[in-house]
C-alpha cells in the first residue's frame, strides 16, 4: 500500500473530485506550509550538526549544475513540442528546473520509513537546485527578448532569496546545525516529531488544490498535459544518474531523483510573477500541481525507489 501520508493526498483529491465542502482555511494552509518548510530545514540542519565539511562542496555544486541545466534542456522542448510562447516556456522551464518541497518531504519520509541511508546534506539540495533554475530561466527569457541577461536582475535576486520558503529552509538548516538534536531539543523535538502529521495535512490540502486545478480537465492543452506526465520519469533518470555518479547513498539518490522529477509550485510562481509578468502562471500550476505532483507522489517515488535499488546494488 502507499505510505499513509500519500493516502491523505488521495483523500483530498477524492474530496475535490466529488465537490465536497471539505476545505482547509488559507490561514491554516499557510501555517502548515511554514511549519513544513521550517521542519525540513531543522531536520537537515540537525543531521548536519558536526558532519558538515568541505567534502560536500563538489556534491552541492553538481546538484546546483543539475538545477541550472534542466531549464536549458526543457526550453526548446516547450517551444517546439508544447508550442508555448517564450514567456510561458521560460516560466515552465523555471518551474521544472526548480523543485517541490512537498515532493522532497514525501521522498524523505519514504526513505526514512524504509531505513535507506540518507546524507546529512540532502536538505541543501532544495536551495541548490531552486535558485539556479529560476535564474537561468529568467536569463534565457531576457536573452530571447534581446535584453542583457543581467539587466534589472537585482530585484529578482532579492525576490528569490527572500522568498519565505528559502528563508525558512535556510534558517532552519542554520539553527539545526548550530544547536544539534540535543541542545535544541526543547524546540526541535516538537516540530520534527510532528513532521509526518504536518505533512499529512499539507498533502490533504494539496489534493484539494490539485482537484480544483483539474476541474475541468483542459483537454485542448493536451501537449502541456503530455509534457507534465512525460517530464518526471525522464528527469528522474537524469537525477538518478547524477546521484549514482557522485556515489551517494541510496536514500540520497532517491531524494535527488525525486527532486529532479518534481516541479515547483511555491517559489517559482512567486519569482515568475515578478520576473516574467506576461507568463501565464495558471499553465505552470496546472502542469506542476495538477499532473506532475500527483504522478510523483502516488506512483513516481515508489517506482524511483525500485530503480535506485537496482542502480545502487
PyMOL commands that set and color helices and strands:
alter all, ss='L'
color gray80, all
select helices_A, chain A and resi 4-17+26-48+54-80+86-97+101-113+122-144+154-161+164-183+185-193+195-213+219-245+250-261+267-275+281-312
alter helices_A, ss='H'
color red, helices_A
deselect
rebuild
show_as cartoon
